[in-house]
Amino acid sequence: MLTSYHIDIFAVILLYFIGFTSILHRQYALTFLQEISKLPEYPNQKKQLEFMQELTKHTVYYYLVTGYFFSMGTVLLYFILIG
C-alpha cells in the first residue's frame, strides 16, 4: 500500500482514531445538551447551542462518517496483514 510498514500502521491507527473521535464527539454533544440547564449564561451561548443541536440531528451523516473510517482502517489493516 504505502512505502513503509510503519506508515501503514500509522494510517490504520489514524483511521480508527478518527472513528472513535467521531463517536465520542457526538456523545459529548448529547451530554452537553442534557447539562445545559445547569450552566450560567455566557457570550456566544446561543450560537454554540444551535451548532450542537444541528450536530445531534444528523445521525445518518454521523453513521456514514464513522462507518467509513472504521471500514477503511479495517481494509488497510487487512492489506497489511496479508501483504
HUWO-V346840 format. One record per pair of residues at least 12 apart in sequence whose ideal C-beta (glycine too) atoms are under 10 Angstrom apart, sorted by the first residue. I is the first residue (numbers start at 1). J is the second residue. Records with the same first field share a line. If there is no record, write none. Layout:
I->J + J
//
This chain:
1->75 + 76 + 79 + 80 + 83
2->76 + 79 + 80
5->80 + 83
8->76 + 77 + 79 + 80 + 83
9->76 + 77 + 80
11->72 + 73 + 76 + 77 + 80
12->72 + 73 + 74 + 75 + 76 + 77 + 78 + 79 + 80
13->73 + 76 + 77
14->69 + 72 + 73 + 76
15->68 + 69 + 70 + 71 + 72 + 73 + 74 + 75 + 76 + 77
16->69 + 70 + 72 + 73 + 74 + 76 + 77
17->69 + 73
18->65 + 66 + 68 + 69 + 70 + 72 + 73
19->65 + 66 + 67 + 68 + 69 + 70 + 71 + 72 + 73 + 74
20->66 + 69 + 70
21->66 + 69
22->62 + 63 + 65 + 66 + 67 + 68 + 69 + 70
23->62 + 66 + 69 + 70
25->55 + 62
26->55 + 56 + 58 + 59 + 62 + 63 + 65 + 66
28->52 + 55
29->51 + 52 + 53 + 54 + 55 + 56 + 62
30->52 + 55 + 56
32->48 + 49 + 52 + 55 + 56
33->49 + 52 + 53 + 55 + 56
36->48 + 49 + 52
//
